[in-house]
Amino acid sequence: MTEKSASIHWESQGKKGRGQISTETDALKAYPYGFGSRFEDDRKGTNPEELLGAAHAACFTMAFSFACDKAGFATEEMDTQASVRLVPQGEGFLIDRIMLTLKAKVPGIDEARFQQIARASKRDCPLSKALASVPAIELTATLLK
């Protein structure tokens, strides 16, 4: 069993407030976030959606690599992007779609097996399972030669 943690420090109220995100490993240490980095074009901070996307892409990519290993294929190189869409819903917001885009070099695998492993990895990665309430988690997987 493993358990990881992150913490938030927030000051002030609402749109004027500023937060800092820190992770147990110090990968993020007092990293800024706030209204501007979440809803506007402030590039000086992060936001929950891009962190969620990064976590989901990382989890899926590892799951795909492990599944390829189990099937007898060694992954050589992979790039995964996750786009997380936040839309207004009533008085609040909803994440209504996560789009995973994988580009991978996997020598010796055919397209059909590649797609099968990619779909299963999307379904089975722990973050996909945790995000099961998201109406659409989509995947585009491209096998590179």
Buried (B, 14 or more C-beta within 10 A) or exposed (E): EEEEEEEEEEEEEEEEEBBBBBBEEEEBEEBBBBBBBBEEEBEEBBBBBBBBBBBBBBBBBBBBBBBBEEBEBEBEEBEBEBBBBBEEEEEEEBBEBBBBBBBBBBEEBEEEBBBBBBEBBBBBBEBBEEBEEBEEBEBEBEBEE
